[in-house]
Amino acid sequence: MKRGIVFKLFLLTTGLCLFILAVIFALQTVFFKQFYVHQKVKDVNAALQSYEQDYLKHSTDRPETARLEQDFYQKHNTWITALDARGNLKESADFSMEIKLEHSDEAMFSNKTMTIPLYSFINVEQFSNDNPFLTPWIEEGGGIAMEGLIMDGQPVIQRMGKRESNLRDETHLENRQMVNKEYEVVTRHEKYENPNQYFEEYPPFLVKGTITKVRIPEGAGVSRYTNHLLMDRIKAFQADLLYGDLQDNTNANQILDYEENHVNYKIFVNRIQDRDGNPEYLFAMTSLQPVNEAAGMIKEYYVYIIIATLFLVMLASFYYSRKIARPLLRINRTTRQMAGLDFSEKIPITTRDEIGDLSRNINELSDRLHTHILRLEQDIEKEKQLEHTRKEFISGVSHELKTPLSVIQSCLAILQDGVASHKRDYYFKAMEDEVHRMDLLIADMLELAKYESGTYTLDKDSFYIDDVIERICAKLTVEIKAKRLQLETTLKPVEVVANERRIEQVIVNFLSNAIRYTPEQESILVTLQESQDTVKICIENKGTHIPDEQLEKIWDRFYRGEPSRQRSTGGTGLGLAISSKILEMHGVPYGATNTPDGVMFYFYLHKKA
């Protein structure tokens, strides 16, 4: 081999690698973003078509439509809601205000009651804060003045205040999107040569009244109004709709672009009809931020790829040497024996160049392969043990599902034969209980598999563990009283850092387990033991002890402490297994131990620094 050929091979290899990298880089940085946006729009449009059918089926059931909205966001990372023909949120009565209007010259206002959605004027969080400008005058029995425009024969309120003199001071509330839209139309729209023409088309009004009722959402309903970006876009859409400034007011599907804080969004507006034929809108909004971040990371990532590729190409060029052929024959013979799992022969090392290094590395590889094969045999033995565990798990699942399926089959046979028809409801209730039991078992199995997959990550935050324990104890009061148990708690405020929802799940499992296995009229003790950096949570139930040889097995799935696994003991047999995985992901100690009076389950949490 000549040096010139080596040099040419080096240039060819380098050029080919750089060309491939350049093509991949161009495709991912230039075309990937457009492909992502196109695919995102396509997927959301398809999802909207499916959502429309589900929404129309359950449009009169507010809890079900709320669940549909949450499921849509979780599956497609897209906010969605329904609007009426005038752009108002559907079912917004939980955040509204009723006003009894005073006598007016306008017939549409005189001595009538008007319901106003408050989300157009104020954020829901302000009701929970000490707002000196809001609290004194938005209350039942208080007076109120409102001004706005009559659009398409319907009043559209722009500003509200305690009295007419307050409609321009700092205590007033206004629909900012409608006010801005009015200013834009009056000052810039080519349709109007002067403001008088505008007010002839949209007559202004001023009415007064008394607040008769104020409704503020509570609990989970508050979250519907806390997405201020979505709410602002809905109000902006309403303003465009009422002013007739949409690109095509009759178009069934519209896709709009929007940018906020350098983040791009896609807005989907689908015009539909409800069961009565009235127009409605499905309003959806999704963020395109992930693709922007991914494109930026790709650009930085390829810098390192190019450097690494150049380094590897330079190393490869040294293998195009003149004396590489003869040593390769000897290396080939040895490696062939290695392929036959014969590691007895070693390559003699006669030089200190790259060939010598290669020979030395192959010898070392031979030794390592021999070692790893021996280790692999040991791993195979371990795999057999794991297979035994898997079979035991499948056996446990089969055992748990076999009984409820047998019960359902028996009930169906009885109902089919017409025997004991007077107990029809009883058998249906029995089948319903068994289906519920199987549903709980499958849910626990899926949750345990999620934790064991190694891909689930926990989001941690600070919270007071004593508040969580008190909340759980309150929820389980019925079960505690049903067995006439005494619940004793020794708590004090301690702020910890963990995933509150998962820790609450652990405490529920431990406390439910204690209730299940504590004899009637005995006691359960819940305590907090605080140290410098950690806090120990202990749940002790009086009564029966756990045999020492079973203390480590109780964390196994489907282990209930008796070989027969009687279903009467309750639960799915996965609660403690799920709890152990949650605590392991938190990286904290946990366990169970026998006490003089019973059994104590415990775990530690890190205190907030």
C-alpha positions as CSV (number, residue, x, y, z in Angstrom):
1,M,0.0,0.0,0.0
2,K,1.3,3.4,-0.9
3,R,1.2,6.5,1.3
4,G,-0.8,8.3,-1.4
5,I,-3.6,5.8,-1.2
6,V,-3.7,6.1,2.5
7,F,-4.0,9.8,2.2
8,K,-6.7,9.5,-0.4
9,L,-8.7,7.1,1.8
10,F,-8.3,9.5,4.7
11,L,-9.7,12.4,2.6
12,L,-12.5,10.2,1.2
13,T,-13.5,8.9,4.6
14,T,-13.4,12.4,6.1
15,G,-15.4,14.0,3.2
16,L,-18.1,11.2,3.3
17,C,-18.6,11.5,7.0
18,L,-18.8,15.2,6.9
19,F,-21.3,15.1,4.0
20,I,-23.5,12.7,5.8
21,L,-23.4,14.9,8.9
22,A,-24.2,18.0,6.9
23,V,-27.2,16.3,5.3
24,I,-28.6,15.0,8.6
25,F,-27.9,18.4,10.2
26,A,-29.8,20.2,7.4
27,L,-32.7,17.9,7.5
28,Q,-33.1,18.1,11.3
29,T,-32.5,21.9,11.7
30,V,-34.3,23.1,8.5
31,F,-37.0,20.7,7.7
32,F,-37.7,19.0,11.1
33,K,-39.4,22.1,12.5
34,Q,-41.8,22.4,9.6
35,F,-42.4,18.6,9.7
36,Y,-43.2,18.8,13.4
37,V,-45.6,21.7,13.0
38,H,-47.3,20.0,10.1
39,Q,-47.6,16.7,12.0
40,K,-48.8,18.5,15.2
41,V,-51.5,20.4,13.3
42,K,-52.6,17.2,11.6
43,D,-52.8,15.2,14.8
44,V,-54.7,17.9,16.7
45,N,-57.2,18.2,13.8
46,A,-57.8,14.5,13.8
47,A,-58.1,14.5,17.6
48,L,-60.6,17.5,17.4
49,Q,-62.9,15.5,15.1
50,S,-63.0,12.6,17.6
51,Y,-63.4,15.0,20.5
52,E,-66.3,16.7,18.8
53,Q,-68.3,13.4,18.7
54,D,-67.6,12.7,22.4
55,Y,-68.4,16.3,23.4
56,L,-71.8,16.3,21.6
57,K,-72.7,13.1,23.4
58,H,-71.9,14.5,26.8
59,S,-72.5,18.3,26.2
60,T,-75.2,18.4,29.0
61,D,-73.0,16.6,31.5
62,R,-70.5,19.3,32.9
63,P,-68.4,16.8,35.0
64,E,-68.0,14.6,32.0
65,T,-67.1,17.4,29.6
66,A,-64.5,18.6,32.1
67,R,-63.0,15.1,32.2
68,L,-62.9,15.1,28.4
69,E,-61.0,18.4,28.4
70,Q,-58.5,17.0,30.9
71,D,-58.0,13.8,28.9
72,F,-57.5,15.8,25.7
73,Y,-54.8,17.9,27.3
74,Q,-53.0,14.9,28.8
75,K,-53.0,13.0,25.5
76,H,-52.3,15.8,23.1
77,N,-50.7,18.5,25.3
78,T,-53.4,20.9,23.9
79,W,-55.9,23.0,25.9
80,I,-59.5,22.8,24.7
81,T,-62.8,24.2,25.7
82,A,-66.3,24.9,24.2
83,L,-67.7,28.4,23.5
84,D,-71.2,29.5,22.7
85,A,-72.3,31.4,19.6
86,R,-71.2,34.7,21.1
87,G,-67.8,33.4,22.2
88,N,-68.6,33.0,25.9
89,L,-67.3,29.9,27.8
90,K,-69.9,27.2,28.1
91,E,-71.0,26.4,31.6
92,S,-69.4,29.4,33.3
93,A,-72.1,29.8,35.9
94,D,-69.7,28.9,38.7
95,F,-67.8,32.1,38.1
96,S,-70.5,34.7,37.5
97,M,-72.5,37.5,39.1
98,E,-76.3,38.1,38.9
99,I,-77.5,41.7,38.8
100,K,-81.0,43.1,39.3
101,L,-81.2,46.1,36.9
102,E,-82.9,49.3,37.8
103,H,-85.6,51.0,35.7
104,S,-84.2,52.1,32.4
105,D,-85.4,53.8,29.3
106,E,-84.2,50.8,27.3
107,A,-86.8,48.0,27.4
108,M,-84.1,45.3,27.3
109,F,-82.6,46.5,30.6
110,S,-85.6,47.8,32.6
111,N,-86.2,45.8,35.8
112,K,-84.5,42.6,34.5
113,T,-81.9,40.3,35.9
114,M,-78.6,40.0,34.1
115,T,-76.0,37.2,34.6
116,I,-72.4,38.3,33.9
117,P,-69.5,35.9,33.5
118,L,-66.7,37.3,35.7
119,Y,-63.8,35.6,34.0
120,S,-64.0,38.4,31.3
121,F,-63.2,41.0,33.9
122,I,-61.1,39.6,36.7
123,N,-58.7,36.7,37.5
124,V,-60.1,34.1,39.8
125,E,-57.1,34.3,42.0
126,Q,-57.9,37.8,43.1
127,F,-60.9,36.6,45.0
128,S,-58.6,34.6,47.3
129,N,-56.3,37.5,47.9
130,D,-56.8,40.6,50.1
131,N,-57.7,43.0,47.2
132,P,-58.6,46.4,48.7
133,F,-60.2,47.7,45.5
134,L,-62.3,44.6,44.7
135,T,-63.6,43.1,48.0
136,P,-65.6,46.2,49.3
137,W,-67.9,46.5,46.3
138,I,-68.3,43.1,44.6
139,E,-70.6,41.6,47.2
140,E,-74.2,40.6,47.3
141,G,-76.4,43.6,48.0
142,G,-73.9,46.1,46.6
143,G,-74.6,48.6,43.9
144,I,-73.0,48.4,40.5
145,A,-72.9,50.5,37.3
146,M,-72.1,49.1,33.8
147,E,-71.4,50.5,30.4
148,G,-70.9,48.8,27.1
149,L,-72.3,48.4,23.5
150,I,-75.3,46.8,22.0
151,M,-74.0,44.3,19.4
152,D,-76.4,42.3,17.2
153,G,-79.2,43.2,19.6
154,Q,-77.4,41.9,22.7
155,P,-75.6,44.0,25.4
156,V,-71.8,43.5,25.6
157,I,-70.4,44.9,28.9
158,Q,-67.0,46.7,28.7
159,R,-66.6,48.2,32.2
160,M,-68.1,47.8,35.6
161,G,-67.8,49.9,38.8
162,K,-69.4,50.5,42.1
163,R,-71.1,53.5,40.7
164,E,-71.1,55.5,37.5
165,S,-68.3,57.8,38.8
166,N,-66.0,54.8,39.3
167,L,-66.1,53.6,35.7
168,R,-62.8,55.2,34.9
169,D,-60.9,55.1,38.2
170,E,-58.6,52.4,39.6
171,T,-61.4,50.5,41.3
172,H,-63.3,49.7,38.1
173,L,-63.2,46.4,36.2
174,E,-63.1,46.1,32.4
175,N,-63.0,43.5,29.6
176,R,-59.6,44.6,28.4
177,Q,-59.9,42.7,25.1
178,M,-63.2,44.3,24.2
179,V,-61.9,47.8,25.1
180,N,-58.8,47.4,23.1
181,K,-60.8,46.1,20.1
182,E,-63.1,49.1,20.3
183,Y,-60.1,51.4,20.2
184,E,-58.6,49.6,17.3
185,V,-61.9,49.6,15.3
186,V,-62.7,53.3,16.0
187,T,-59.2,54.6,15.2
188,R,-57.9,52.4,12.5
189,H,-60.8,50.7,10.7
190,E,-61.4,52.0,7.2
191,K,-65.1,51.4,7.5
192,Y,-65.6,54.4,9.8
193,E,-64.6,57.9,8.9
194,N,-65.5,59.2,12.4
195,P,-66.5,57.7,15.7
196,N,-70.2,58.7,15.3
197,Q,-70.6,56.1,12.5
198,Y,-69.2,53.5,14.8
199,F,-71.6,54.3,17.7
200,E,-74.5,54.4,15.2
201,E,-73.8,50.7,14.4
202,Y,-72.9,49.8,18.0
203,P,-75.0,52.0,20.3
204,P,-73.5,52.5,23.8
205,F,-75.5,52.0,27.0
206,L,-75.1,52.7,30.7
207,V,-77.1,50.8,33.3
208,K,-77.2,50.4,37.0
209,G,-78.3,47.7,39.4
210,T,-77.9,45.7,42.5
211,I,-75.7,42.6,42.9
212,T,-78.0,39.8,44.0
213,K,-75.6,36.8,43.8
214,V,-71.8,36.2,43.3
215,R,-70.6,32.7,42.4
216,I,-66.9,31.8,42.8
217,P,-65.6,28.4,41.7
218,E,-64.2,26.1,44.4
219,G,-62.0,23.0,44.4
220,A,-61.1,21.5,41.0
221,G,-63.3,24.1,39.3
222,V,-60.8,26.9,39.9
223,S,-58.3,25.3,37.6
224,R,-60.5,26.0,34.6
225,Y,-59.9,29.7,35.0
226,T,-56.2,29.8,36.0
227,N,-54.8,29.3,32.5
228,H,-54.6,33.0,31.7
229,L,-53.0,32.7,28.3
230,L,-55.9,30.5,27.1
231,M,-58.5,32.8,28.7
232,D,-56.9,35.9,27.0
233,R,-57.0,34.2,23.6
234,I,-60.7,33.2,24.2
235,K,-61.5,36.8,25.0
236,A,-59.6,38.1,22.0
237,F,-61.5,35.6,19.8
238,Q,-64.8,36.7,21.3
239,A,-63.9,40.3,20.5
240,D,-63.0,39.4,16.9
241,L,-66.2,37.3,16.6
242,L,-68.5,40.1,17.9
243,Y,-66.9,42.7,15.7
244,G,-67.0,40.4,12.7
245,D,-63.2,40.6,12.1
246,L,-62.6,36.9,11.8
247,Q,-60.9,35.8,8.6
248,D,-64.0,33.8,7.7
249,N,-66.8,33.8,10.1
250,T,-68.6,30.9,8.5
251,N,-65.5,28.6,8.2
252,A,-65.9,25.4,10.1
253,N,-62.2,25.1,10.8
254,Q,-59.7,27.8,11.4
255,I,-56.1,27.6,12.4
256,L,-54.5,30.7,13.8
257,D,-50.9,31.5,14.8
258,Y,-50.0,33.3,18.0
259,E,-46.8,34.3,19.7
260,E,-46.3,35.1,23.4
261,N,-42.9,35.6,25.2
262,H,-41.1,34.3,22.1
263,V,-43.1,31.0,22.2
264,N,-45.3,30.1,19.2
265,Y,-48.8,28.7,19.6
266,K,-51.3,27.2,17.3
267,I,-55.0,28.0,17.9
268,F,-57.7,25.8,16.4
269,V,-61.3,27.0,16.1
270,N,-63.9,24.6,14.9
271,R,-67.5,25.8,14.4
272,I,-70.0,23.0,15.3
273,Q,-73.7,22.8,16.1
274,D,-75.2,21.5,19.3
275,R,-78.1,19.0,19.5
276,D,-80.6,21.9,18.9
277,G,-78.8,23.2,15.8
278,N,-77.3,26.2,17.6
279,P,-73.8,27.2,16.7
280,E,-70.9,26.6,19.1
281,Y,-67.1,26.7,18.8
282,L,-64.5,24.2,19.9
283,F,-61.5,26.4,20.9
284,A,-58.1,24.6,21.2
285,M,-54.6,25.9,21.8
286,T,-51.3,24.1,21.7
287,S,-47.7,25.2,22.2
288,L,-44.9,24.7,19.7
289,Q,-42.1,25.4,22.3
290,P,-40.8,21.8,22.4
291,V,-39.7,21.8,18.7
292,N,-37.9,25.2,19.2
293,E,-36.0,23.8,22.1
294,A,-35.2,20.6,20.3
295,A,-33.9,22.5,17.2
296,G,-31.7,24.6,19.4
297,M,-30.3,21.5,21.2
298,I,-29.6,19.8,17.8
299,K,-27.5,22.7,16.7
300,E,-25.3,22.5,19.8
301,Y,-25.3,18.7,19.8
302,Y,-23.9,18.5,16.2
303,V,-20.9,20.6,17.1
304,Y,-19.7,17.7,19.4
305,I,-20.7,15.1,16.8
306,I,-18.5,16.7,14.1
307,I,-15.5,17.0,16.5
308,A,-15.9,13.3,17.5
309,T,-16.3,12.2,13.9
310,L,-13.1,14.0,12.8
311,F,-11.2,12.5,15.7
312,L,-12.4,9.0,14.7
313,V,-11.6,9.5,11.1
314,M,-8.1,10.5,12.0
315,L,-7.6,7.4,14.0
316,A,-9.0,5.2,11.2
317,S,-6.4,6.6,8.7
318,F,-3.6,5.1,10.7
319,Y,-4.9,1.6,9.9
320,Y,-4.2,2.1,6.2
321,S,-0.6,1.4,6.8
322,R,1.8,-0.7,4.6
323,K,2.4,-3.5,7.1
324,I,-1.1,-4.1,8.2
325,A,-1.9,-7.0,5.9
326,R,0.4,-9.7,7.3
327,P,-0.4,-9.1,11.0
328,L,-4.0,-9.1,10.1
329,L,-3.8,-12.7,8.9
330,R,-2.5,-13.8,12.3
331,I,-5.1,-11.7,14.0
332,N,-7.8,-13.3,11.8
333,R,-6.7,-16.8,12.7
334,T,-6.8,-16.0,16.4
335,T,-10.1,-14.2,16.3
336,R,-11.6,-17.2,14.4
337,Q,-10.6,-19.4,17.3
338,M,-12.2,-16.9,19.6
339,A,-15.4,-17.1,17.6
340,G,-15.3,-20.8,18.3
341,L,-15.0,-20.0,22.1
342,D,-11.4,-21.2,22.1
343,F,-9.4,-18.6,24.1
344,S,-6.2,-20.7,24.6
345,E,-4.1,-19.1,21.8
346,K,-2.6,-15.6,22.3
347,I,-1.2,-13.3,19.6
348,P,2.5,-12.6,20.0
349,I,3.4,-8.9,20.3
350,T,6.5,-8.1,18.3
351,T,6.1,-4.4,17.7
352,R,5.1,-1.3,19.7
353,D,3.1,0.3,16.9
354,E,-0.7,0.3,16.3
355,I,-0.6,-3.4,15.2
356,G,1.1,-4.3,18.5
357,D,-1.6,-2.4,20.3
358,L,-4.2,-4.2,18.4
359,S,-2.7,-7.5,19.2
360,R,-2.5,-6.6,22.8
361,N,-6.1,-5.4,22.8
362,I,-7.2,-8.7,21.2
363,N,-5.4,-10.7,23.8
364,E,-7.0,-8.6,26.5
365,L,-10.4,-9.0,24.7
366,S,-9.9,-12.7,24.8
367,D,-9.3,-12.7,28.5
368,R,-12.3,-10.4,29.1
369,L,-14.5,-12.5,26.9
370,H,-13.5,-15.6,28.8
371,T,-14.3,-13.8,32.0
372,H,-17.6,-12.5,30.8
373,I,-18.7,-15.9,29.5
374,L,-18.2,-17.3,32.9
375,R,-20.1,-14.4,34.3
376,L,-22.8,-14.9,31.7
377,E,-23.3,-18.4,32.9
378,Q,-23.9,-17.0,36.4
379,D,-26.3,-14.4,34.9
380,I,-28.2,-17.2,33.2
381,E,-28.7,-18.8,36.5
382,K,-30.0,-15.5,37.9
383,E,-32.3,-15.2,34.9
384,K,-33.7,-18.6,35.8
385,Q,-34.5,-17.2,39.2
386,L,-36.1,-14.2,37.6
387,E,-38.1,-16.4,35.4
388,H,-39.3,-18.2,38.5
389,T,-40.3,-14.8,40.0
390,R,-42.2,-13.9,36.7
391,K,-44.1,-17.2,36.8
392,E,-45.0,-16.6,40.4
393,F,-46.2,-13.1,39.5
394,I,-48.3,-14.5,36.6
395,S,-49.6,-17.2,38.9
396,G,-50.6,-14.5,41.5
397,V,-52.4,-12.5,38.8
398,S,-54.2,-15.5,37.5
399,H,-55.2,-16.4,41.0
400,E,-56.5,-12.9,41.7
401,L,-58.5,-12.8,38.5
402,K,-59.7,-16.3,38.6
403,T,-62.1,-15.9,41.5
404,P,-63.9,-12.7,40.3
405,L,-64.3,-14.2,36.8
406,S,-65.7,-17.4,38.4
407,V,-68.2,-15.3,40.4
408,I,-69.3,-13.4,37.3
409,Q,-69.6,-16.6,35.3
410,S,-71.7,-18.2,38.0
411,C,-74.0,-15.1,38.2
412,L,-74.4,-15.0,34.4
413,A,-75.3,-18.7,34.4
414,I,-77.9,-18.2,37.1
415,L,-79.4,-15.2,35.3
416,Q,-79.4,-17.0,32.0
417,D,-81.2,-20.0,33.5
418,G,-83.8,-17.8,35.1
419,V,-83.2,-19.3,38.5
420,A,-83.9,-17.0,41.5
421,S,-85.1,-14.2,39.3
422,H,-86.2,-12.3,42.4
423,K,-82.5,-11.9,43.3
424,R,-81.7,-10.4,39.9
425,D,-80.5,-7.1,41.4
426,Y,-78.4,-9.0,43.9
427,Y,-76.5,-10.9,41.2
428,F,-76.0,-7.8,39.2
429,K,-74.5,-6.1,42.3
430,A,-72.2,-9.0,42.9
431,M,-70.9,-8.9,39.3
432,E,-70.5,-5.1,39.6
433,D,-68.4,-5.6,42.8
434,E,-66.2,-8.2,41.1
435,V,-65.7,-6.0,38.0
436,H,-64.7,-3.1,40.3
437,R,-62.3,-5.4,42.2
438,M,-60.6,-6.5,38.9
439,D,-60.5,-2.8,37.8
440,L,-58.6,-1.9,41.0
441,L,-56.2,-4.8,40.6
442,I,-55.4,-3.9,37.0
443,A,-54.9,-0.2,37.9
444,D,-52.5,-1.2,40.7
445,M,-50.6,-3.6,38.3
446,L,-50.2,-0.8,35.7
447,E,-49.1,1.7,38.4
448,L,-46.5,-0.8,39.8
449,A,-45.3,-1.5,36.2
450,K,-44.9,2.2,35.6
451,Y,-42.7,2.6,38.7
452,E,-40.6,-0.5,37.9
453,S,-40.1,0.6,34.3
454,G,-37.2,3.0,35.3
455,T,-38.6,5.8,33.1
456,Y,-40.9,7.4,35.6
457,T,-39.6,10.6,37.2
458,L,-40.9,12.3,40.3
459,D,-41.5,16.1,40.6
460,K,-40.7,17.2,44.1
461,D,-41.9,20.2,46.0
462,S,-42.1,21.4,49.6
463,F,-45.2,20.8,51.7
464,Y,-46.2,20.2,55.4
465,I,-46.4,16.5,56.1
466,D,-48.6,17.0,59.1
467,D,-51.3,18.6,57.0
468,V,-51.2,15.7,54.6
469,I,-51.6,13.2,57.5
470,E,-54.5,15.1,59.0
471,R,-56.2,15.2,55.6
472,I,-55.8,11.5,55.1
473,C,-57.1,10.7,58.6
474,A,-60.2,12.7,58.0
475,K,-60.9,10.8,54.7
476,L,-60.6,7.4,56.5
477,T,-62.8,8.4,59.5
478,V,-65.6,6.2,58.2
479,E,-63.5,3.1,58.0
480,I,-62.0,3.8,61.4
481,K,-65.3,4.2,63.1
482,A,-66.7,1.2,61.3
483,K,-64.3,-1.0,63.3
484,R,-64.6,1.1,66.4
485,L,-60.8,1.9,66.4
486,Q,-59.1,4.6,68.3
487,L,-56.8,6.8,66.2
488,E,-54.2,8.7,68.1
489,T,-51.9,11.2,66.4
490,T,-48.8,13.0,67.6
491,L,-48.0,15.6,65.0
492,K,-46.3,18.9,64.6
493,P,-45.7,21.2,61.6
494,V,-42.8,19.9,59.6
495,E,-42.0,21.0,56.0
496,V,-40.6,18.3,53.8
497,V,-39.4,18.0,50.2
498,A,-41.0,15.2,48.2
499,N,-43.8,14.4,45.7
500,E,-46.9,15.2,47.8
501,R,-49.3,13.1,45.8
502,R,-47.2,10.0,45.9
503,I,-46.3,10.4,49.6
504,E,-50.1,10.8,50.3
505,Q,-50.6,7.5,48.4
506,V,-48.0,5.8,50.7
507,I,-49.6,7.1,53.8
508,V,-53.1,6.0,52.6
509,N,-51.7,2.5,51.9
510,F,-50.0,2.2,55.3
511,L,-53.0,3.6,57.2
512,S,-55.5,1.4,55.3
513,N,-53.3,-1.6,55.9
514,A,-53.3,-0.8,59.6
515,I,-57.1,-0.4,59.7
516,R,-57.6,-3.7,57.8
517,Y,-55.4,-5.7,60.2
518,T,-56.2,-4.0,63.6
519,P,-58.7,-5.9,65.7
520,E,-61.9,-4.1,66.7
521,Q,-61.8,-1.6,69.5
522,E,-57.9,-1.5,69.3
523,S,-55.9,1.7,68.6
524,I,-53.8,3.0,65.8
525,L,-50.9,5.5,66.6
526,V,-49.6,8.0,64.0
527,T,-46.4,9.9,65.1
528,L,-43.8,12.2,63.6
529,Q,-40.2,12.0,64.9
530,E,-38.1,15.0,63.8
531,S,-34.3,15.0,63.5
532,Q,-31.9,17.6,62.1
533,D,-32.3,16.8,58.4
534,T,-35.1,14.2,58.3
535,V,-38.5,13.4,59.8
536,K,-39.7,9.8,60.5
537,I,-43.3,9.0,59.9
538,C,-44.6,6.1,62.0
539,I,-48.0,4.3,61.7
540,E,-48.4,1.7,64.5
541,N,-51.4,-0.6,64.9
542,K,-52.1,-2.6,68.0
543,G,-52.9,-6.3,67.9
544,T,-51.5,-9.0,65.7
545,H,-47.7,-9.3,65.0
546,I,-46.1,-10.2,61.7
547,P,-43.8,-13.2,61.9
548,D,-40.2,-12.1,61.6
549,E,-39.6,-14.3,58.5
550,Q,-42.4,-12.4,56.7
551,L,-41.3,-8.9,57.5
552,E,-39.2,-8.7,54.3
553,K,-41.8,-10.5,52.2
554,I,-44.7,-8.1,52.9
555,W,-43.3,-5.7,50.2
556,D,-43.6,-8.4,47.5
557,R,-46.5,-8.1,45.1
558,F,-49.6,-10.1,46.0
559,Y,-48.2,-11.1,49.4
560,R,-50.9,-11.0,52.0
561,G,-49.4,-13.0,54.8
562,E,-51.4,-16.2,54.3
563,P,-50.7,-18.8,51.6
564,S,-54.4,-19.0,50.6
565,R,-54.5,-15.3,49.9
566,Q,-58.1,-15.0,51.1
567,R,-59.9,-12.1,49.3
568,S,-61.7,-11.3,52.5
569,T,-58.7,-9.5,53.8
570,G,-59.4,-6.8,51.2
571,G,-57.1,-4.9,48.9
572,T,-55.3,-6.1,45.8
573,G,-52.1,-7.3,47.4
574,L,-50.1,-4.5,45.6
575,G,-50.4,-1.6,48.0
576,L,-47.2,-2.2,49.9
577,A,-45.3,-3.1,46.7
578,I,-46.3,0.2,45.2
579,S,-45.4,2.1,48.4
580,S,-42.0,0.5,48.4
581,K,-41.3,1.6,44.8
582,I,-42.4,5.2,45.6
583,L,-40.2,5.4,48.6
584,E,-37.2,3.9,46.7
585,M,-37.7,6.6,44.0
586,H,-37.5,9.2,46.8
587,G,-34.3,7.6,48.0
588,V,-35.4,7.3,51.7
589,P,-35.3,4.5,54.2
590,Y,-38.5,2.6,55.0
591,G,-39.6,-0.6,56.7
592,A,-41.8,-2.5,59.1
593,T,-41.0,-3.8,62.5
594,N,-42.9,-5.6,65.3
595,T,-43.4,-3.6,68.5
596,P,-44.4,-4.9,72.0
597,D,-48.1,-4.1,71.2
598,G,-48.3,-4.7,67.4
599,V,-46.7,-3.7,64.1
600,M,-45.2,-0.3,63.1
601,F,-44.7,0.8,59.5
602,Y,-42.3,3.7,59.0
603,F,-40.5,5.8,56.4
604,Y,-38.3,8.9,56.4
605,L,-38.5,12.2,54.4
606,H,-36.0,14.9,53.9
607,K,-36.9,18.2,55.6
608,K,-36.8,21.5,53.6
609,A,-33.4,23.2,54.1
